[in-house]
Amino acid sequence: MMLRNLVVAMLFVTVIAPIVLYTNRFAAFKAYSSRTQFLDDVASFTRPGDTRHHLNILPQESSALLKEPIGIVYTDNSTNSPPETFSSIPVPDSSAQDTREHKSARVLSATNEGRQSQNDSTIRQVTDTSNQQESRTDAVVAKEKDRKERASNGVSDTASQIVLEQQSASGKVNEKEPPKSKTDKRTTQMPMPDARVRQLRDQLIRAKVYLSLPVTKNNPHLTRELRLRIKEVQRVVGDATKDSDLPKNAYEKLKAMEISLAKGKQMQDDCATAVKKLRAMLHSAEEQLRVHKKQTMFLTQLTAKTLPKGLHCLPLRLTTEYYSLNSFEQQFPNQENLEDSRLYHYALFSDNVLAAAVVVNSTVTHAKDPSKHVFHIVTDRLNYAAMRMWFLVNQPGKATIQVQNIEELTWLNSSYSPVLKQLGSPSMIDYYFRAHRTNSDNNLKYRNPKYLSILNHLRFYLPEVFPKLNKVLFLDDDIVVQKDLTGLWSLDLKGNVNGAIETCGESFHRFDRYLNFSNSLISKNFDPHACGWAYGMNIFDLEEWKRQNITEVYHRWQKLNHDRSLWKLGTLPPGLITFWKRTHSLDRSWHVLGLGYNPNVNQRVIERAAVIHYNGNMKPWLEIGIPKYRNYWVKYVDYDHVYLRECNINP
């Protein structure tokens, strides 16, 4: 009886007191059913070795379902038991504050592991839930307290919430980080290809800043070191644009520069001076960029105006050979086809022998029946013999060739053509050759020599040049033909004179880009938002041209523009005016533009096009031509030709 009382007393001290404390904690967060289940489990425990007596002090609602209890041993700071055979029951915080001795309950592993794990899981679930709820309660209380304090200090709840979230995030040490998305992984796995190049260039800027500061100048050793590092890094970087272009010792130079910069940083304590120097460097760089852009524009225009040595040599070489031929050898075959309107006639006005050869070769290559194609080439006096000699030596298969000298067109004179009269006027000469004057146009492209050539304006006199033809396909000399073009002759132009592709996909290809709508003559007669169209490949109905008297329309507007107040020089602005409401829009696949200025033309669009056009300054026969487009033009040039080799013309 005494032993029983002793056991009950021990149980009261070691078991009942913690249970009461836990029960108080659970009352605010745990439902009554959960608390009852926990107490039922504890009530079934007995003294170790004594399996005959149950703890009947606590109420039991379903004793029939209780299984044999597991003995519990309570020890103070026990460390002798193996850790893998015990599960700890944490002591509440209030108990730890009252007593300095930390008591932990460890469950002794029993023979029946199944019953042991079942009871352990029950206790662990209850205690884990209690700990989580307790931590949440503490967080809520702390958050509310902090909010009130910040509110009294004038800090908003939003700011308090941000601080608490940062503190909460920093306290989660054992929680796993959320898995990174595939995009994040891809970003970390694919570094920038020029990261090290950029880092080296940034180091150069920092070194130059430190080198210009007074503190550094007073330290000769650091000055010499920085200058040496700058030379080394400049030698390593060179013209590299990506990390793969850097030499093997780039990383060593980067580290050495970093050490030198660290020394400079330690010596420099005046940030205002460094900022002032960086601002000055930025202003200087912007000014240099502006100057370089202006120089680039000037040199590009200059390059577009001039011919390479090889293309200057070629006509001289061909001219010499041409005049060594007798009169019979200077004649082309099939001249009876020149006025046969049943054939396919092309008009090509050019003073560039090699460019004209590419146009003819590419057209004949893709023609279904070359014998039905007739090429009418008109050139100037200087290139007439060279052009004839080239096509006499390089006959384009069965196609017919005609080469004319523009000076043989005696009807084309200043009394008939207003543009010829204007080109020889003093005001035009002043505009071209005295460009430094204040009344001259600053845009260099309007002073291109091609605008002084009547060859450029001959397209407005097609019925006079070919009086017996019904339709003519006009081609510029900077195009390449990639498909058979005979389908253009069968197109119904619906009463229009000109068949061309429209270029209104871009805002700068509309009428207001080319014409001066501040002039009442322009604003009253034309729509500034009307779509422009392109020269380069145009099918002209010469019968309709004559019927609508298009040449006279052109002459009238040219006379009105004698002072260049309606448009600047060129042939597209007067073409837009002359063929206003007389142009039939062709499918865009017939003619693709931009290969002479736009490096972003879609390759599929280029390959599907019937004609590709190198309009712009970057012609394929010039060194400034866009490299990725050159092959479309180069493949129609035989660089093994004896004349090309003699003039050192290479791809």
BATIVEX-297700 format. One record per residue (C-alpha): residue number from 1; x, y, z. Coordinates in Angstrom, 1 decimal. Layout:
% residues N
- num/xx/yy/zz
- NUM/X/Y/Z
...
% end
This chain:
% residues 651
- num/xx/yy/zz
- 1/0.0/0.0/0.0
- 2/2.9/2.3/0.8
- 3/4.6/1.4/-2.4
- 4/1.4/2.2/-4.3
- 5/1.1/5.6/-2.6
- 6/4.8/6.3/-3.3
- 7/4.3/5.5/-7.0
- 8/1.2/7.7/-7.2
- 9/3.1/10.6/-5.5
- 10/6.1/10.2/-7.9
- 11/3.7/10.1/-10.8
- 12/1.9/13.2/-9.6
- 13/5.2/15.2/-9.4
- 14/6.8/13.9/-12.6
- 15/3.8/13.4/-14.8
- 16/0.7/15.4/-13.7
- 17/2.6/18.7/-13.3
- 18/3.9/18.7/-17.0
- 19/0.5/17.5/-18.2
- 20/-1.2/20.5/-16.4
- 21/1.3/22.9/-18.0
- 22/0.8/21.4/-21.5
- 23/-3.0/21.4/-21.0
- 24/-2.9/25.1/-20.3
- 25/-0.9/25.7/-23.5
- 26/-3.2/23.6/-25.6
- 27/-6.4/25.2/-24.4
- 28/-6.0/28.2/-26.6
- 29/-5.1/26.3/-29.8
- 30/-6.1/22.7/-29.5
- 31/-9.7/21.3/-29.6
- 32/-11.0/19.4/-26.6
- 33/-10.8/16.1/-28.5
- 34/-7.1/16.4/-29.2
- 35/-6.4/17.2/-25.5
- 36/-8.4/14.2/-24.4
- 37/-6.5/11.8/-26.7
- 38/-3.2/13.1/-25.3
- 39/-4.4/12.6/-21.7
- 40/-5.7/9.1/-22.5
- 41/-2.3/8.1/-23.8
- 42/-0.5/9.4/-20.7
- 43/-3.0/7.9/-18.3
- 44/-2.1/4.4/-19.5
- 45/1.5/4.7/-18.5
- 46/2.8/2.7/-15.4
- 47/6.0/2.3/-13.5
- 48/8.8/0.4/-15.3
- 49/8.5/-3.3/-14.8
- 50/5.0/-3.0/-13.3
- 51/2.4/-4.0/-15.9
- 52/-0.3/-5.0/-13.5
- 53/-1.5/-1.5/-12.5
- 54/-2.9/1.2/-14.7
- 55/-2.9/4.9/-13.9
- 56/-6.6/5.4/-13.2
- 57/-6.3/8.9/-11.8
- 58/-7.1/10.4/-15.2
- 59/-10.5/9.8/-16.7
- 60/-10.6/7.0/-19.3
- 61/-13.4/6.9/-21.9
- 62/-12.3/3.9/-23.9
- 63/-10.1/1.7/-21.7
- 64/-11.0/-1.3/-23.8
- 65/-9.0/0.1/-26.7
- 66/-5.9/0.8/-24.7
- 67/-2.9/-1.4/-25.2
- 68/-0.2/-2.3/-22.8
- 69/1.7/0.9/-21.8
- 70/5.3/1.5/-22.2
- 71/7.4/2.4/-19.2
- 72/8.8/5.9/-18.9
- 73/12.0/6.8/-17.1
- 74/12.5/10.4/-16.0
- 75/16.1/11.5/-15.6
- 76/17.8/14.8/-15.1
- 77/20.3/15.7/-17.9
- 78/20.7/12.0/-18.8
- 79/23.3/11.4/-21.5
- 80/24.0/7.7/-21.1
- 81/21.2/6.4/-23.3
- 82/21.9/5.9/-27.0
- 83/20.3/8.7/-29.0
- 84/18.7/6.4/-31.6
- 85/16.6/4.6/-29.0
- 86/14.9/7.6/-27.4
- 87/12.6/10.3/-28.6
- 88/12.6/13.6/-26.6
- 89/9.5/15.4/-25.3
- 90/10.5/19.1/-25.0
- 91/9.9/20.8/-21.7
- 92/7.7/24.0/-22.0
- 93/9.4/27.3/-21.8
- 94/7.6/28.3/-18.6
- 95/9.0/25.3/-16.9
- 96/12.5/26.1/-18.1
- 97/12.2/29.6/-16.6
- 98/11.1/28.3/-13.2
- 99/13.8/25.7/-12.8
- 100/17.4/25.9/-14.0
- 101/17.5/22.1/-14.5
- 102/16.3/21.1/-17.9
- 103/14.2/17.9/-17.7
- 104/13.5/15.8/-20.7
- 105/11.4/12.7/-21.0
- 106/12.9/9.9/-23.0
- 107/10.9/6.9/-24.0
- 108/12.7/3.6/-23.5
- 109/12.4/1.4/-26.5
- 110/10.3/-1.6/-25.7
- 111/10.4/-5.1/-27.1
- 112/7.4/-4.5/-29.2
- 113/8.6/-1.9/-31.7
- 114/5.2/-1.6/-33.4
- 115/3.5/-0.5/-30.2
- 116/6.4/1.8/-29.4
- 117/6.3/3.6/-32.8
- 118/2.6/4.1/-32.5
- 119/2.7/5.8/-29.1
- 120/5.8/7.8/-30.2
- 121/4.1/9.1/-33.2
- 122/1.1/10.2/-31.1
- 123/3.2/12.1/-28.6
- 124/5.4/13.6/-31.4
- 125/2.4/14.8/-33.3
- 126/1.0/16.5/-30.3
- 127/4.2/18.1/-29.2
- 128/5.1/19.2/-32.7
- 129/1.7/20.8/-33.1
- 130/2.1/22.5/-29.8
- 131/5.5/23.9/-30.7
- 132/4.3/25.2/-34.0
- 133/1.2/26.9/-32.5
- 134/3.4/28.3/-29.7
- 135/5.8/29.8/-32.2
- 136/2.9/31.3/-34.2
- 137/1.5/32.8/-31.0
- 138/4.8/34.3/-30.1
- 139/5.2/35.7/-33.6
- 140/1.7/37.2/-33.6
- 141/2.3/38.8/-30.2
- 142/5.7/40.2/-31.2
- 143/4.3/41.5/-34.5
- 144/1.4/43.3/-32.8
- 145/3.7/44.7/-30.2
- 146/6.2/45.9/-32.8
- 147/3.3/47.4/-34.9
- 148/2.1/49.5/-32.0
- 149/5.6/50.7/-31.2
- 150/6.2/51.7/-34.8
- 151/2.8/53.3/-35.0
- 152/3.7/55.5/-32.1
- 153/6.9/56.4/-33.8
- 154/5.2/57.3/-37.1
- 155/6.2/54.2/-39.0
- 156/3.6/52.6/-41.2
- 157/2.2/49.1/-40.9
- 158/3.6/48.3/-44.3
- 159/7.1/49.1/-43.2
- 160/6.7/47.1/-40.0
- 161/5.5/44.1/-42.0
- 162/8.5/44.3/-44.3
- 163/10.9/44.3/-41.3
- 164/9.1/41.4/-39.7
- 165/9.1/39.4/-42.9
- 166/12.8/40.0/-43.3
- 167/13.4/38.9/-39.7
- 168/11.2/35.9/-40.2
- 169/13.0/34.9/-43.4
- 170/16.4/35.3/-41.7
- 171/15.3/33.1/-38.8
- 172/14.4/30.1/-41.0
- 173/17.8/28.4/-41.0
- 174/16.7/24.9/-41.3
- 175/14.0/25.4/-43.9
- 176/14.8/24.4/-47.4
- 177/15.0/27.0/-50.1
- 178/12.2/26.9/-52.7
- 179/13.3/25.1/-55.8
- 180/14.5/27.4/-58.6
- 181/12.5/27.6/-61.7
- 182/13.8/26.3/-65.1
- 183/14.3/29.9/-66.2
- 184/16.4/30.7/-63.2
- 185/18.5/27.6/-63.8
- 186/18.9/28.5/-67.4
- 187/20.0/32.0/-66.4
- 188/22.6/30.8/-64.0
- 189/23.9/28.1/-66.4
- 190/24.3/30.5/-69.4
- 191/26.6/33.4/-68.4
- 192/27.1/36.4/-70.6
- 193/29.6/35.6/-73.4
- 194/31.4/38.9/-73.0
- 195/31.3/39.2/-69.2
- 196/35.1/39.2/-68.7
- 197/35.6/41.6/-71.6
- 198/33.3/44.0/-70.0
- 199/35.0/43.6/-66.6
- 200/38.4/44.3/-68.1
- 201/37.1/47.5/-69.9
- 202/35.5/48.6/-66.6
- 203/38.8/48.1/-64.9
- 204/40.5/50.3/-67.6
- 205/38.0/53.1/-66.8
- 206/38.5/52.9/-63.1
- 207/42.3/52.8/-63.5
- 208/42.2/56.0/-65.7
- 209/40.1/57.7/-63.1
- 210/42.5/56.8/-60.2
- 211/45.4/57.8/-62.4
- 212/44.0/61.3/-62.9
- 213/43.3/62.0/-59.2
- 214/45.8/64.2/-57.2
- 215/46.3/61.6/-54.5
- 216/47.5/59.1/-57.0
- 217/49.8/61.6/-58.8
- 218/51.6/62.2/-55.5
- 219/52.4/58.5/-55.3
- 220/55.0/57.8/-58.1
- 221/55.0/54.0/-57.3
- 222/51.3/53.6/-57.7
- 223/51.3/55.8/-60.8
- 224/53.8/53.6/-62.5
- 225/52.0/50.5/-61.4
- 226/48.6/51.7/-62.8
- 227/50.1/52.8/-66.1
- 228/51.7/49.4/-66.4
- 229/48.5/47.6/-65.7
- 230/46.6/49.8/-68.2
- 231/49.0/48.9/-70.9
- 232/48.8/45.2/-70.1
- 233/44.9/45.1/-70.0
- 234/44.7/47.2/-73.2
- 235/47.1/44.7/-74.9
- 236/44.9/41.8/-73.6
- 237/41.5/43.2/-74.6
- 238/42.5/44.6/-78.0
- 239/39.5/44.3/-80.3
- 240/37.9/41.4/-78.4
- 241/34.1/41.4/-78.3
- 242/33.6/38.2/-76.4
- 243/35.5/36.1/-73.8
- 244/36.6/33.5/-76.3
- 245/38.6/36.2/-78.1
- 246/40.7/36.9/-75.1
- 247/44.2/35.3/-74.7
- 248/45.0/32.7/-72.0
- 249/46.6/35.2/-69.6
- 250/43.6/37.5/-69.5
- 251/42.5/36.2/-66.1
- 252/46.0/36.8/-64.6
- 253/46.0/40.4/-65.9
- 254/42.5/40.9/-64.5
- 255/43.6/39.8/-61.1
- 256/46.7/42.0/-61.2
- 257/44.7/45.0/-62.2
- 258/42.2/44.3/-59.4
- 259/45.1/44.4/-56.8
- 260/46.3/47.7/-58.2
- 261/42.8/49.2/-58.1
- 262/42.4/48.1/-54.5
- 263/45.5/50.1/-53.6
- 264/44.2/53.1/-55.4
- 265/40.8/52.7/-53.6
- 266/42.6/52.7/-50.2
- 267/44.4/55.9/-51.0
- 268/41.3/57.7/-52.5
- 269/38.9/59.1/-49.9
- 270/37.3/62.0/-51.9
- 271/34.4/60.6/-53.8
- 272/33.3/64.0/-55.1
- 273/36.5/64.3/-57.1
- 274/36.1/60.8/-58.6
- 275/32.5/61.6/-59.6
- 276/33.6/64.9/-61.2
- 277/36.2/63.1/-63.2
- 278/33.8/60.4/-64.4
- 279/31.3/63.0/-65.5
- 280/34.0/64.7/-67.5
- 281/35.1/61.4/-69.1
- 282/31.4/60.7/-70.0
- 283/31.0/64.1/-71.6
- 284/34.2/63.6/-73.6
- 285/33.1/60.2/-74.8
- 286/29.8/61.5/-76.0
- 287/31.5/64.3/-77.9
- 288/33.9/61.8/-79.5
- 289/31.0/59.6/-80.5
- 290/29.2/62.5/-82.1
- 291/32.3/63.4/-84.1
- 292/32.9/59.8/-85.1
- 293/29.3/59.4/-86.3
- 294/29.7/62.5/-88.5
- 295/33.0/61.3/-89.9
- 296/31.4/57.8/-90.6
- 297/28.5/59.4/-92.5
- 298/30.9/61.5/-94.6
- 299/33.2/58.6/-95.3
- 300/30.3/56.3/-96.2
- 301/28.9/58.9/-98.6
- 302/32.4/59.4/-100.1
- 303/32.9/55.6/-100.5
- 304/29.5/55.3/-102.2
- 305/30.5/58.1/-104.7
- 306/33.8/56.5/-105.7
- 307/34.8/53.4/-107.6
- 308/37.4/50.9/-106.4
- 309/40.6/50.7/-108.4
- 310/39.6/47.4/-109.9
- 311/36.3/48.7/-111.3
- 312/38.1/51.8/-112.7
- 313/40.7/49.6/-114.3
- 314/38.1/47.2/-115.9
- 315/36.5/49.7/-118.3
- 316/39.9/51.0/-119.4
- 317/41.1/47.5/-120.1
- 318/37.9/46.7/-122.0
- 319/37.9/49.9/-124.0
- 320/41.4/49.2/-125.3
- 321/40.4/45.8/-126.4
- 322/37.2/47.0/-128.1
- 323/38.9/49.5/-130.4
- 324/41.3/46.7/-131.5
- 325/38.4/44.9/-133.1
- 326/37.2/45.4/-136.6
- 327/33.8/46.8/-137.3
- 328/32.3/43.4/-138.0
- 329/33.5/42.0/-134.7
- 330/32.0/44.9/-132.8
- 331/28.4/43.8/-133.8
- 332/26.0/41.8/-131.6
- 333/24.0/38.9/-133.0
- 334/20.1/38.7/-133.1
- 335/19.6/42.4/-133.6
- 336/16.3/41.7/-135.4
- 337/14.8/40.9/-131.9
- 338/15.2/44.5/-130.6
- 339/11.8/45.7/-131.7
- 340/9.8/42.5/-131.5
- 341/7.1/43.3/-129.0
- 342/6.3/39.5/-128.5
- 343/9.5/39.1/-126.6
- 344/10.5/40.0/-123.1
- 345/12.3/43.4/-123.1
- 346/14.4/44.7/-120.2
- 347/15.7/48.3/-119.8
- 348/18.9/48.7/-117.9
- 349/20.6/52.1/-117.6
- 350/24.1/51.9/-116.1
- 351/27.7/53.0/-116.2
- 352/29.0/50.1/-114.1
- 353/30.1/47.2/-116.3
- 354/30.4/44.5/-113.6
- 355/27.0/45.5/-112.0
- 356/25.2/45.3/-115.4
- 357/26.9/41.9/-116.1
- 358/25.4/40.5/-112.8
- 359/21.9/41.7/-113.7
- 360/22.0/40.1/-117.1
- 361/23.7/36.9/-116.0
- 362/21.3/36.4/-113.1
- 363/18.2/37.1/-115.3
- 364/19.3/34.7/-118.0
- 365/20.3/32.0/-115.5
- 366/16.7/31.8/-114.2
- 367/14.9/32.4/-117.5
- 368/12.9/29.4/-118.8
- 369/13.7/30.4/-122.4
- 370/16.6/32.8/-122.7
- 371/16.2/33.2/-126.4
- 372/13.0/35.2/-125.8
- 373/14.7/37.8/-123.5
- 374/16.1/41.1/-124.9
- 375/18.3/43.4/-122.8
- 376/18.5/47.1/-123.8
- 377/21.5/48.6/-122.0
- 378/22.1/52.4/-122.2
- 379/25.3/53.8/-120.8
- 380/27.4/57.0/-121.0
- 381/30.1/57.8/-123.5
- 382/33.0/56.9/-121.2
- 383/31.7/53.3/-120.6
- 384/30.1/52.7/-124.0
- 385/33.1/50.8/-125.6
- 386/33.8/48.9/-122.4
- 387/30.2/47.8/-122.0
- 388/30.0/46.5/-125.6
- 389/33.3/44.7/-125.3
- 390/32.3/42.9/-122.1
- 391/29.1/41.5/-123.6
- 392/30.8/40.7/-126.9
- 393/33.3/38.5/-125.0
- 394/30.7/37.2/-122.5
- 395/27.6/36.5/-124.6
- 396/24.6/35.7/-122.2
- 397/23.6/32.5/-123.9
- 398/20.8/32.9/-126.5
- 399/19.6/36.2/-125.1
- 400/19.8/39.3/-127.2
- 401/21.9/42.3/-126.1
- 402/21.8/45.9/-127.2
- 403/24.2/48.6/-125.9
- 404/23.5/52.2/-126.7
- 405/25.3/55.5/-126.0
- 406/23.1/58.1/-124.3
- 407/24.6/60.8/-126.4
- 408/23.3/59.1/-129.5
- 409/19.8/60.0/-128.3
- 410/19.8/63.3/-130.1
- 411/16.2/64.2/-129.1
- 412/17.2/64.2/-125.4
- 413/18.5/67.8/-125.0
- 414/18.0/70.8/-122.7
- 415/15.4/72.3/-124.9
- 416/13.2/69.2/-124.5
- 417/14.1/68.0/-121.0
- 418/13.7/70.5/-118.1
- 419/16.0/68.3/-115.9
- 420/18.8/68.6/-118.4
- 421/18.5/72.4/-118.3
- 422/18.5/72.4/-114.5
- 423/21.5/70.1/-114.2
- 424/23.6/72.6/-116.1
- 425/22.3/75.7/-114.3
- 426/24.6/77.8/-112.1
- 427/22.4/77.3/-109.1
- 428/22.8/73.5/-109.4
- 429/26.5/73.8/-109.8
- 430/26.6/76.0/-106.7
- 431/24.5/73.5/-104.8
- 432/26.9/70.6/-105.7
- 433/30.3/72.1/-105.6
- 434/30.0/74.8/-103.0
- 435/28.4/72.8/-100.3
- 436/30.2/74.8/-97.5
- 437/27.9/77.8/-98.1
- 438/25.1/78.4/-95.6
- 439/22.3/78.0/-98.2
- 440/23.6/74.5/-99.1
- 441/21.9/71.3/-97.9
- 442/23.8/69.5/-95.1
- 443/22.6/66.1/-96.2
- 444/25.5/64.7/-98.2
- 445/23.4/62.1/-100.0
- 446/21.6/64.8/-102.0
- 447/25.0/65.7/-103.5
- 448/25.7/62.3/-104.9
- 449/27.1/62.6/-108.5
- 450/24.4/60.1/-109.7
- 451/21.9/62.9/-109.5
- 452/23.9/64.9/-112.0
- 453/23.7/62.0/-114.5
- 454/21.0/62.0/-117.1
- 455/21.2/58.2/-117.0
- 456/19.3/58.4/-113.7
- 457/16.5/60.4/-115.3
- 458/16.2/58.4/-118.5
- 459/13.5/56.2/-116.9
- 460/11.0/59.0/-117.5
- 461/11.6/58.8/-121.3
- 462/11.0/55.0/-121.9
- 463/8.4/55.5/-124.7
- 464/10.9/57.7/-126.5
- 465/13.8/55.3/-126.0
- 466/11.7/52.3/-127.1
- 467/9.0/53.6/-129.4
- 468/8.0/50.3/-130.9
- 469/7.6/48.3/-127.6
- 470/4.4/47.8/-125.6
- 471/5.8/46.7/-122.2
- 472/9.3/47.1/-120.7
- 473/10.7/45.8/-117.4
- 474/12.9/48.4/-115.9
- 475/15.8/47.1/-113.8
- 476/18.3/49.0/-111.7
- 477/22.0/47.8/-111.9
- 478/22.2/47.0/-108.1
- 479/19.7/44.1/-108.2
- 480/20.0/40.3/-108.5
- 481/17.4/38.2/-110.2
- 482/16.6/34.9/-108.5
- 483/13.5/33.6/-110.4
- 484/12.0/33.7/-113.9
- 485/10.3/37.1/-114.4
- 486/8.2/36.4/-117.5
- 487/5.0/36.3/-115.4
- 488/5.2/40.1/-115.0
- 489/4.4/40.7/-118.6
- 490/1.1/38.8/-118.2
- 491/-0.1/40.8/-115.2
- 492/-3.2/43.0/-115.6
- 493/-2.1/46.5/-114.4
- 494/-5.8/47.6/-114.5
- 495/-5.3/50.7/-116.5
- 496/-2.2/51.8/-114.6
- 497/1.1/52.7/-116.1
- 498/3.6/51.5/-113.5
- 499/3.7/48.1/-111.7
- 500/5.8/48.2/-108.5
- 501/5.8/47.0/-104.9
- 502/4.6/49.4/-102.2
- 503/7.0/50.3/-99.4
- 504/4.5/51.7/-96.8
- 505/5.4/49.1/-94.2
- 506/7.6/51.7/-92.6
- 507/6.6/55.3/-91.7
- 508/9.5/56.8/-93.5
- 509/8.4/55.3/-96.8
- 510/5.3/57.5/-97.2
- 511/4.9/60.6/-99.3
- 512/5.7/63.1/-96.5
- 513/9.2/61.6/-96.3
- 514/10.0/62.6/-99.9
- 515/7.9/65.7/-100.6
- 516/7.6/69.1/-99.0
- 517/4.1/69.3/-97.8
- 518/4.6/72.8/-96.4
- 519/4.4/73.9/-100.0
- 520/0.8/74.4/-101.1
- 521/1.3/72.8/-104.5
- 522/2.2/69.5/-102.8
- 523/-0.3/69.7/-99.9
- 524/-3.3/70.4/-102.2
- 525/-2.6/67.6/-104.7
- 526/-1.2/64.7/-102.6
- 527/-1.8/62.7/-99.4
- 528/1.2/62.8/-97.0
- 529/0.3/59.4/-95.6
- 530/0.0/57.7/-99.1
- 531/2.2/54.6/-99.6
- 532/5.4/55.1/-101.5
- 533/6.7/52.5/-103.9
- 534/10.1/51.4/-105.1
- 535/12.2/51.8/-108.2
- 536/14.5/48.9/-109.1
- 537/12.1/46.5/-110.7
- 538/9.1/48.1/-112.4
- 539/6.9/46.8/-115.2
- 540/5.8/49.7/-117.4
- 541/2.9/49.7/-119.9
- 542/4.2/52.0/-122.6
- 543/0.9/52.1/-124.5
- 544/-0.9/53.4/-121.4
- 545/2.0/55.7/-120.8
- 546/1.6/57.4/-124.2
- 547/-2.2/57.5/-123.8
- 548/-2.0/59.4/-120.4
- 549/1.0/61.5/-121.6
- 550/3.1/60.7/-118.6
- 551/6.2/62.4/-119.9
- 552/4.5/65.7/-120.1
- 553/3.3/65.3/-116.5
- 554/6.9/64.8/-115.4
- 555/8.1/67.8/-117.3
- 556/5.4/70.1/-115.8
- 557/6.4/69.1/-112.2
- 558/10.1/69.4/-113.0
- 559/9.6/73.0/-114.1
- 560/7.7/73.8/-110.9
- 561/10.6/72.4/-108.9
- 562/13.3/74.6/-110.5
- 563/14.3/75.9/-107.0
- 564/14.1/72.5/-105.3
- 565/11.2/73.7/-103.1
- 566/9.0/70.8/-103.8
- 567/11.5/68.0/-103.3
- 568/15.2/67.4/-103.1
- 569/17.2/65.9/-105.9
- 570/16.6/62.3/-107.0
- 571/14.2/60.3/-109.2
- 572/11.9/58.8/-106.6
- 573/10.1/62.0/-105.5
- 574/9.3/63.0/-109.1
- 575/8.3/59.4/-109.8
- 576/5.8/59.4/-106.9
- 577/4.3/62.6/-108.3
- 578/4.3/61.5/-111.9
- 579/2.8/58.1/-111.3
- 580/0.4/59.3/-108.6
- 581/-2.8/57.1/-108.8
- 582/-1.2/55.4/-111.8
- 583/0.7/52.7/-110.0
- 584/-0.4/49.1/-109.6
- 585/0.8/47.3/-106.4
- 586/2.7/44.1/-107.0
- 587/3.1/41.2/-104.5
- 588/6.1/41.8/-102.2
- 589/7.7/38.6/-103.2
- 590/8.6/40.0/-106.6
- 591/11.0/42.6/-105.2
- 592/12.8/42.7/-101.8
- 593/14.6/45.9/-100.7
- 594/17.1/46.9/-98.2
- 595/20.2/44.8/-98.8
- 596/22.3/47.9/-99.2
- 597/21.6/49.4/-95.8
- 598/19.6/47.0/-93.6
- 599/21.5/44.1/-92.0
- 600/18.3/42.6/-90.6
- 601/16.4/41.5/-93.7
- 602/14.9/38.1/-93.1
- 603/16.8/35.4/-94.9
- 604/13.6/33.5/-95.9
- 605/12.2/36.6/-97.4
- 606/15.4/37.0/-99.4
- 607/15.4/33.5/-100.7
- 608/11.7/33.6/-101.7
- 609/12.1/36.9/-103.6
- 610/12.2/37.0/-107.4
- 611/14.5/40.1/-107.3
- 612/16.7/41.3/-104.4
- 613/17.8/45.0/-104.4
- 614/20.9/46.4/-102.8
- 615/19.5/49.9/-102.5
- 616/21.5/52.1/-100.3
- 617/25.2/53.0/-100.0
- 618/26.5/49.5/-99.1
- 619/26.7/48.1/-102.6
- 620/27.9/44.5/-103.0
- 621/30.9/45.5/-105.2
- 622/32.2/47.9/-102.5
- 623/34.2/47.0/-99.4
- 624/31.5/48.6/-97.2
- 625/28.9/46.1/-98.5
- 626/27.1/44.0/-95.9
- 627/29.1/40.7/-95.9
- 628/26.2/38.3/-95.3
- 629/24.4/39.6/-98.5
- 630/27.5/39.6/-100.8
- 631/27.2/35.9/-101.8
- 632/23.9/36.5/-103.5
- 633/25.7/38.9/-105.9
- 634/29.2/37.3/-106.0
- 635/28.0/34.0/-107.4
- 636/27.1/35.6/-110.7
- 637/30.7/37.0/-111.2
- 638/33.4/34.9/-112.8
- 639/36.4/36.1/-110.8
- 640/38.7/33.8/-112.9
- 641/37.9/35.9/-116.0
- 642/41.1/37.2/-117.5
- 643/40.0/40.9/-117.4
- 644/39.1/40.6/-113.7
- 645/42.4/39.0/-112.8
- 646/44.3/41.7/-114.7
- 647/42.5/44.4/-112.8
- 648/42.9/42.5/-109.4
- 649/39.1/42.2/-108.8
- 650/38.6/39.6/-106.1
- 651/35.5/38.5/-104.1
% end
